[in-house]
Amino acid sequence: MKNLARKFYYAMPPAWRFATRRLYYLPLDTWEAVTGQRDGLTPPRGLIYTGSGDFRRSGQQTVDNFKELCGLQPHHHVLDIGSGIGRIALPLAQYLDKTGRYEGFDVVKKGVDWCQQQITARHPNFRFQYISLENDLYRSDGGSASSFRFPYPDASFDFAVANSVFTHMLPPEVDNYLDELYRVLRPGGVAYLTFFVFDEKTAFPSGFEFPYDYGHYRLMDDVVKSANVAFEEQYLFEMAKRNGLAVRALHKGFWRGLPKTECPDFQDIVVVER
Ligand SMILES: C[S@@+](CC[C@H](N)C(=O)[O-])C[C@H]1O[C@@H](n2cnc3c(N)ncnc32)[C@H](O)[C@@H]1O
């Protein structure tokens, strides 16, 4: 049933998926706006295109993971690859101090616009950029992520995150992003990257299979290729290494059926260091 609903959802063009979500939540969003139940810093449900769950709580949990697993500090300069609609930026704005800095970029303009209006307006050291790149889950046009150069100088960040982004990108794109990550991280800089990682022992759980097998990577859907992508562990670690990044840790996520209490998140977290 889950798989069927997913197939149906993916069969729609990206713009329809956004519109469907907006319409589905319109009554609740209107009610919450009228009764003042939603604080100004939480986007309406119909605009949260970046995943399910409690938006504010999951953002806070992710930032807690940055501190615990990567040693994030309040003065750090942070890059958020695929900044979405501010799930990570919002709790970070409470954590980074005035000497800290945040840069985020994303390929979905609605999310970037919302972040600029709601977050940059209150926190000028938080900046967001819209970049026009193709991704068949989120949009139908744009340039190629496999040759995109991040719009930042070399060695300009202490910490970077790609949370639930490389799970929606294909190997040549991730390869380029790791190369760019190496360029923009300072020596000793750390990145928190989430993936679905598999090896020969991985048993894909029912309802969350990756049936399209391309050897070193697997897809959940072969029409919408970026819907969900899983990477073979050795292949991924070698790609990181080839791009100058040392893999410091792999924290397995509960997507693979492990008990939630044993995992810091749903997706697997790969911590790399330049
Ligand atoms: C599941 S959402 C996660 C958003 C955000 N990182 C979070 O945790 O809330 C995936 C995000 O990746 C963005 N994305 C997809 N392809 C991208 C690319 N090539 N470069 C940057 N962002 C991309 C999407 O627009 C979307 O905002």
The ligand as an SDF file (V2000), in Angstrom:
LIG
                    3D

 27 29  0  0  0  0  0  0  0  0999 V2000
   14.4880   16.2120    1.9780 C   0  0  0  0  0  0  0  0  0  0  0  0
   14.8570   17.8620    1.6330 S   0  0  0  0  0  0  0  0  0  0  0  0
   15.9190   18.2850    3.0220 C   0  0  0  0  0  0  0  0  0  0  0  0
   16.0250   19.7630    3.2350 C   0  0  0  0  0  0  0  0  0  0  0  0
   16.8600   20.1770    4.4320 C   0  0  0  0  0  0  0  0  0  0  0  0
   18.2330   19.7640    4.2880 N   0  0  0  0  0  0  0  0  0  0  0  0
   16.2550   19.6470    5.6980 C   0  0  0  0  0  0  0  0  0  0  0  0
   16.8720   18.7950    6.3460 O   0  0  0  0  0  0  0  0  0  0  0  0
   15.1510   20.0770    6.0420 O   0  0  0  0  0  0  0  0  0  0  0  0
   16.0430   17.7730    0.2760 C   0  0  0  0  0  0  0  0  0  0  0  0
   16.4590   19.1450   -0.1940 C   0  0  0  0  0  0  0  0  0  0  0  0
   17.5220   19.0320   -1.1380 O   0  0  0  0  0  0  0  0  0  0  0  0
   17.3300   20.0240   -2.1130 C   0  0  0  0  0  0  0  0  0  0  0  0
   18.1340   19.6680   -3.2890 N   0  0  0  0  0  0  0  0  0  0  0  0
   17.8900   18.7420   -4.2360 C   0  0  0  0  0  0  0  0  0  0  0  0
   18.8740   18.7210   -5.1530 N   0  0  0  0  0  0  0  0  0  0  0  0
   19.7720   19.6640   -4.7610 C   0  0  0  0  0  0  0  0  0  0  0  0
   21.0050   20.1260   -5.2810 C   0  0  0  0  0  0  0  0  0  0  0  0
   21.5310   19.6230   -6.4000 N   0  0  0  0  0  0  0  0  0  0  0  0
   21.6630   21.0910   -4.6060 N   0  0  0  0  0  0  0  0  0  0  0  0
   21.1550   21.6130   -3.4750 C   0  0  0  0  0  0  0  0  0  0  0  0
   19.9860   21.2280   -2.9410 N   0  0  0  0  0  0  0  0  0  0  0  0
   19.3010   20.2630   -3.5710 C   0  0  0  0  0  0  0  0  0  0  0  0
   15.8350   20.0050   -2.3230 C   0  0  0  0  0  0  0  0  0  0  0  0
   15.3550   21.1440   -2.9720 O   0  0  0  0  0  0  0  0  0  0  0  0
   15.3470   19.9060   -0.8860 C   0  0  0  0  0  0  0  0  0  0  0  0
   15.2060   21.1770   -0.2930 O   0  0  0  0  0  0  0  0  0  0  0  0
  1  2  1  0
  2  3  1  0
  2 10  1  0
  3  4  1  0
  4  5  1  0
  5  6  1  0
  5  7  1  0
  7  8  2  0
  7  9  1  0
 10 11  1  0
 11 12  1  0
 11 26  1  0
 12 13  1  0
 13 14  1  0
 13 24  1  0
 14 15  1  0
 14 23  1  0
 15 16  2  0
 16 17  1  0
 17 18  1  0
 17 23  2  0
 18 19  1  0
 18 20  2  0
 20 21  1  0
 21 22  2  0
 22 23  1  0
 24 25  1  0
 24 26  1  0
 26 27  1  0
M  CHG  2   2   1   9  -1
M  END
$$$$
